[in-house]
Amino acid sequence: MGVGVLYLVVGGAYAVCWLLVPRLAALAFIVLTWFHWGQGDVWVLRSLLDAEHLHARAVRWGTLLVRGGLPMLVPLLFAPDRYRTVLSAWVALFGVRLEMPWLFTPRTRATLGVGFAVLSLGTLALGRLAAGASGRRRWRIDAAEVGLLWAYFAIVPRWWPSGSTSPAGTRSGTSPDCCC
C-alpha cells in the first residue's frame, strides 16, 4: 500500500507539473526515461550476462548513465532539429512554446557530446579494469553493445528507435512531427 500511495503522489505531482510547467516536465521525462532505460540495461547485464565488471559501484552507475543516455542524448547530438520538433510537440499539447534554444546550439551539443563520449569511454575503461581475466568476454559484449548503440542511435531515423515512428516517418495516422 505504501508504494502505491508513493506512486500516486509522485505521479500526481508529475501530472500537475505538465499542466503548470510543461517545459520542465518534458525535461523531467527525458531524465526519468534516461534513468529507466539505464537501470533496465544494468539489470539485464547483471542478471542475464552475469557481467562481473558491474559489481563495482562506479562502473554500475557509469553504465546506467551511458546505457540510458544512448537513446535519450545521442539523437539530440546527431539530429537536433528532429529532437526539437518532438519536444516542441510535447509542450505544445499544453499551449506552450518550447523556447529552449540553448539546448540545441552547436556549443551545447558539442559539450554534451564530448562529455558523453568521455563518460562512455571512461566507464568502459573502468569496466575493463574491474572485469579481470575471468570477466573479459562479458565486458567485450558490453563494450561492443555500447559501440553499436552509439552508431544505431546516431544513424537510425530519429525517434524510430524508441518505437514512436516507422522508418517512413509516420505510424498509423500520426504526422511525422509527432512522437506518438
N, C-alpha and C positions, 0 to 999 in steps of 0.2 A: 504494500500500500504506500509506503514512504517514497519509493522510487516513482510510482505512478503520480503522486502528488508533485514530486520534484519535476517530472516531465511536463505536467500540466502547467505549473508555474513558469518554468523556463520557456516552454512552447508558447504560452500565452504572452509572455513578455516579448518574445521574438516576433509574434504576430503584431503586437502593438507597435513594435519598432518599425515594421514595414509600413504601418499607417502614418507614423509620425516622422520618421527619418529614413526614407527608403534607400537613400544612398549608403548610409551606414549599414542598413540591413543587407544590402547587396554585397558589401564588402565582408560582412559577418558571414554571409552564406559561403563566400569563397573560402574564408578561413576555416569555417566548420567543415566544409567538404574536403579541403586540403588535409585537415586532421583525420577525418573519417577514412578517406582513401589510404592515407599513410599508415594509420594503425591497422587497417584491414590487411595491407600488404605485409606489414611486420608480422601479424598473426599467422598469415599463410606461410611466410618464410620460416617462421619458428616451428609451426605445427606440422606442416607437410614436408618441408625440406630439412627440418632439424638443423637450421643454419647456426652452427656453433659460434660464428663471429657475432651474432646478435645477442649473445649472453652478456656482452659488455654494454653497459647502460648508454654510454656516449654514442656507440655505434647504432644502438637501437633507436635512440632519439634522432640521430642524423638520418637514418634510413627512413623513419617516419616522415621527416621533413622533405627528404628527397622524393620518396615514392608518392607522397601526397601532392607535392609541388609539380611533378611532371605533367599531370593533366590540367592543373589549375594555373600554372605560371608559364610553361613553355608556349602555349598558344598565344598568350599576351606578347611574348618576346618576338614571335615569328609572324603573327597576324593581328597587329594592334587594331586595325580598322574593324575587323570582324569581331574582335573581343569587345570593342567599344559599342558596336551595333547591338550585341547581345545584352550587355549591361544596360544600355540605354533603353532597350525594350523592357527589361525588368522594371526599372524605376518608372518608366512611362505609364505602366499599369496603375501607378498611384499618383498620376498627374504631375510628375516631377521630371525635370530635365537632368541628365547625368551631371553635367558641369564639373567634371574632374579631369581637366586637360593634362594636369601634371602626371597622371598615371600613364599616359600614352606618349609622352615625349621621348625622343631618342635617348636623351641623357638618363631618364628614369629607367627605361628598358635596358640600356647598356649596363647600368649599375646593378639592376636586378639580375640580369643575365650573367654578369661576371661573378656576382655573389653566389648565385645558384650553381654555377659551374664549379666554383671553389668548394662550396658545400658538398656537391656531388662527388667530386674527386677526393676531397678530404675524408668524407665518410667511407668511400670505397677503400682508401689507403688505410684508415684506421681498422676497417673490417678485415683487410688482408692481414694486418699485424695480429689482430685478435683471433683469426681463423686457425693459425698454427698449421702444422703439416697435415693434420687429420681433417681439417675443415676446408682445405684449398678448393676441392671440387665444388662444394656448395657455395663458397664465396665466388667462384668463377661464374656459376649460374646466376647469382645475384648481380654481379658486375655486368654480365652480358645482357641481362634483362634491363638494367638501368640504361646502358648504351642504346639498346633497341628502342626503349620507351622514349628516350630523348629524341631519336630520329623520328619515331612514329608521330609523336605529338608536334613535331616541327613541320612535318610534310603532309600529314593526312588532312583532308578538308576540315576546316575549323568547326568545332563543336560536334562533328560526327563521332569522334572517339568516345564522347560521353553518352552517345546514344540519342542525341537530340535531333539530328537531321540525317537524311540519307546522303549517299555520295553525290546525288544530283542537286542537293541543297535544300530539298523540301521533304516533308513527311506528311502524308495524307491530309492535305488541305491546309497546311501551315505555310506561311511565307518564308522565304529564305532568311529574312531578317529576324525571325522568331526562334527562340531556342526550344520551344515546346512542341 
